[in-house]
Amino acid sequence: MYEAFFNNKFTNALVFYVFLFLLLLGSPFLFIWELVVAIQSCFQCGEDMSQKVVLITGASSGLGEHIAYEYAKRGASLAIIAIKEPDSRLEQVADRARQLGSPDVLFVFADVSNVEECRMFVDQTIKHFGRLDHLVCNAGIGPLYSFKTEVTRFEPVMGINFWGSVYPTHFAIPHLMKTKGKIVVNASAGGILNPPKANFYNASKAALISFYESLRFEVSPTITITILTLGFVNTNLITAKYSSTNGVGVPLSKDIGSVLPTMDVEPCTKAIVDGVCKGATSITEPRFYKALYLIKFLFPQLHSFYYNIVFPRMSKNE
Ligand SMILES: NC(=O)c1ccc[n+]([C@@H]2O[C@H](COP(=O)([O-])OP(=O)(O)OC[C@H]3O[C@@H](n4cnc5c(N)ncnc54)[C@H](OP(=O)(O)O)[C@@H]3O)[C@@H](O)[C@H]2O)c1
């Protein structure tokens, strides 16, 4: 019935503009709806986290570390995971979380890209605490891509960012079903906005968004899934130092924070844990990134124009 519209170049485009027009027409109402939901959530009580157990991967620094502190302040017991590095801060994070109010903190060194190690740390958490309420899949790496680099060097990006979330989720689901628990997955604005030089990072995060959006339908309403699509947050990951030491591709000439607007890690992680405890199914911080997502889909030319201007200034000559 509708084929005639889509087979004709003119009417095909017309349908798009009619949809766009209707969206613009409806947007004041959608905007008010969004505002009402935001105001309502300010007055909503969050989940009581005392007596609850939270497992967080990649908790030795940055977002994972501060998510652990936010849960600790709410009285949750924690299992925190990071890969074993000679100078790992995981034990210090555990001490600080106890000082902030966590009754019990288990720290385990494991590589999230290894399926057996993921099974091991989920089992250890259950053995130690007897339950699991929230799983936070946060561990990730972000090397910048260059086609001049040997392509297989980027395989760990998929291994850690994608499989490193999927494996713990797979082993945690039976336990989360029992507690009507929550899964938080740290995807990224990169998975939607696709900034240059971050090809594999973006692909791993887009895969996460897709995977967890589908999984939601299988496990809800028993398990709530919160997908985080964060913009730039001030952690190691967005520094020039990280890009030249941990990255395998293009080193940055400047910290991203000195060129683009970024958010501090504490307000960001507070907003995340507040939102998760109130049952949010997606969280974007800083919030203005939501507008960028709209621009990307509605006005792709504007989106590429912006990237062409901003990004050449940031990478060193390859
Ligand atoms: N910062 C941002 O602007 C931003 C924006 C959007 C999304 N994110 C996402 O947020 C997450 C946390 O990043 P961050 O910014 O907090 O960076 P970060 O400070 O570098 O934290 C990364 C964490 O992941 C851990 N990790 C890395 N590889 C691992 C592995 N194989 N097994 C277990 N743990 C591993 C690291 O442990 P070690 O220190 O022991 O290696 C560290 O605790 C990542 O998934 C990132 O993609 C960050």
The ligand as a Tripos MOL2 file, in Angstrom:
@<TRIPOS>MOLECULE
LIG
   48    52     1     0     0
SMALL
NO_CHARGES

@<TRIPOS>ATOM
      1 N1         35.7160    8.9310   30.6060 N.am      1 LIG1
      2 C1         34.8300    9.1330   29.6610 C.2       1 LIG1
      3 O1         34.7580   10.2070   29.0730 O.2       1 LIG1
      4 C2         33.8520    8.0380   29.3250 C.ar      1 LIG1
      5 C3         32.7350    8.3750   28.5410 C.ar      1 LIG1
      6 C4         31.8230    7.3880   28.2050 C.ar      1 LIG1
      7 C5         32.0090    6.0960   28.6620 C.ar      1 LIG1
      8 N2         33.1030    5.7840   29.4080 N.ar      1 LIG1
      9 C6         33.2690    4.3960   29.8280 C.3       1 LIG1
     10 O2         33.4110    4.3290   31.2240 O.3       1 LIG1
     11 C7         34.1240    3.1410   31.5730 C.3       1 LIG1
     12 C8         35.1830    3.4790   32.6090 C.3       1 LIG1
     13 O3         36.1510    4.3260   32.0070 O.3       1 LIG1
     14 P1         36.9140    5.4890   32.7820 P.3       1 LIG1
     15 O4         36.7200    6.7190   31.9940 O.co2     1 LIG1
     16 O5         36.5740    5.4620   34.2100 O.co2     1 LIG1
     17 O6         38.4310    5.0280   32.5080 O.3       1 LIG1
     18 P2         39.5340    4.4060   33.4840 P.3       1 LIG1
     19 O7         39.7770    5.2990   34.6320 O.co2     1 LIG1
     20 O8         40.6850    4.0610   32.5870 O.co2     1 LIG1
     21 O9         38.8490    3.0630   34.0460 O.3       1 LIG1
     22 C9         38.8380    1.8640   33.3400 C.3       1 LIG1
     23 C10        38.6800    0.7400   34.3320 C.3       1 LIG1
     24 O10        38.5320   -0.4880   33.6100 O.3       1 LIG1
     25 C11        39.4480   -1.4260   34.1340 C.3       1 LIG1
     26 N3         39.8510   -2.4070   33.1290 N.ar      1 LIG1
     27 C12        40.4370   -2.1910   31.9320 C.ar      1 LIG1
     28 N4         40.6520   -3.3690   31.3110 N.ar      1 LIG1
     29 C13        40.1680   -4.3380   32.1240 C.ar      1 LIG1
     30 C14        40.0770   -5.7500   32.0340 C.ar      1 LIG1
     31 N5         40.5190   -6.4170   30.9650 N.pl3     1 LIG1
     32 N6         39.5230   -6.4370   33.0710 N.ar      1 LIG1
     33 C15        39.0860   -5.7990   34.1800 C.ar      1 LIG1
     34 N7         39.1400   -4.4530   34.3080 N.ar      1 LIG1
     35 C16        39.6620   -3.7340   33.3030 C.ar      1 LIG1
     36 C17        40.6220   -0.5960   34.5810 C.3       1 LIG1
     37 O11        41.3910   -1.3370   35.5060 O.3       1 LIG1
     38 P3         43.0100   -1.1550   35.5310 P.3       1 LIG1
     39 O12        43.2300    0.2540   35.9600 O.co2     1 LIG1
     40 O13        43.4240   -2.1970   36.5030 O.co2     1 LIG1
     41 O14        43.4820   -1.3930   34.1260 O.co2     1 LIG1
     42 C18        39.8880    0.5800   35.2210 C.3       1 LIG1
     43 O15        39.4660    0.2390   36.5190 O.3       1 LIG1
     44 C19        34.6700    2.5740   30.2670 C.3       1 LIG1
     45 O16        33.8690    1.5060   29.8370 O.3       1 LIG1
     46 C20        34.5340    3.7440   29.3090 C.3       1 LIG1
     47 O17        34.3930    3.3170   27.9840 O.3       1 LIG1
     48 C21        34.0210    6.7290   29.7510 C.ar      1 LIG1
@<TRIPOS>BOND
     1     1     2 1
     2     2     3 2
     3     2     4 1
     4     4     5 ar
     5     4    48 ar
     6     5     6 ar
     7     6     7 ar
     8     7     8 ar
     9     8     9 1
    10     8    48 ar
    11     9    10 1
    12     9    46 1
    13    10    11 1
    14    11    12 1
    15    11    44 1
    16    12    13 1
    17    13    14 1
    18    14    15 2
    19    14    16 1
    20    14    17 1
    21    17    18 1
    22    18    19 2
    23    18    20 1
    24    18    21 1
    25    21    22 1
    26    22    23 1
    27    23    24 1
    28    23    42 1
    29    24    25 1
    30    25    26 1
    31    25    36 1
    32    26    27 ar
    33    26    35 ar
    34    27    28 ar
    35    28    29 ar
    36    29    30 ar
    37    29    35 ar
    38    30    31 1
    39    30    32 ar
    40    32    33 ar
    41    33    34 ar
    42    34    35 ar
    43    36    37 1
    44    36    42 1
    45    37    38 1
    46    38    39 2
    47    38    40 1
    48    38    41 1
    49    42    43 1
    50    44    45 1
    51    44    46 1
    52    46    47 1
@<TRIPOS>SUBSTRUCTURE
     1 LIG1         1 GROUP 0 **** ****
